[in-house]
Amino acid sequence: MHDQMLGLLDDCLGKLTALRAELAAGRCVRLGERRGLVLEAIDIADEFAASAGDAIGETTRRELTPVTTLPVGGEPVRGVTPVILSEAAC
């Protein structure tokens, strides 16, 4: 899953970087062009969120909830679980 997630992130960032270049271009633009690019960026982010959710076994983004504290026991928390990495992690 690690490689899959990196691939999804790379794809998303590549598409967003290309859109950023279009938004930053110093040129005359058509009425609504920049708004269209922003809406396209939102679609790219939504596509990433859906694909990443599928990769981690979440079927909808509504199921993803931030975790403010780690569980000490009992039922596992559903949603985004923070990961603490040490320098020894590979």
C-alpha positions, 0 to 999 in steps of 0.5 A: 500500500505504501508504494500505491499511496506514493504513486497516488500522491505523485500523480495528484501533485503532478497534476496540481503543479501543472495547474499551478503553472497555468494559474501563475502564467503572466498572460491575458486570460479568458473570463472565468479561465482561472476559476475553471482551473481552480475547479479542476484542482478541486476535482483532482483533489477529490479524485485523490481523496477517493483513490486514497480512501479506497487504498486504505479501505475507506469507502467514503470520505465521510468515514474519514475522521481526524483522530485527536488521541490514540486509543489506549484500549478497547475498540480501534479508532476508525479513520485517519490514525496518526503514525509516529515515526522514529529515526530507526523506522525504515 
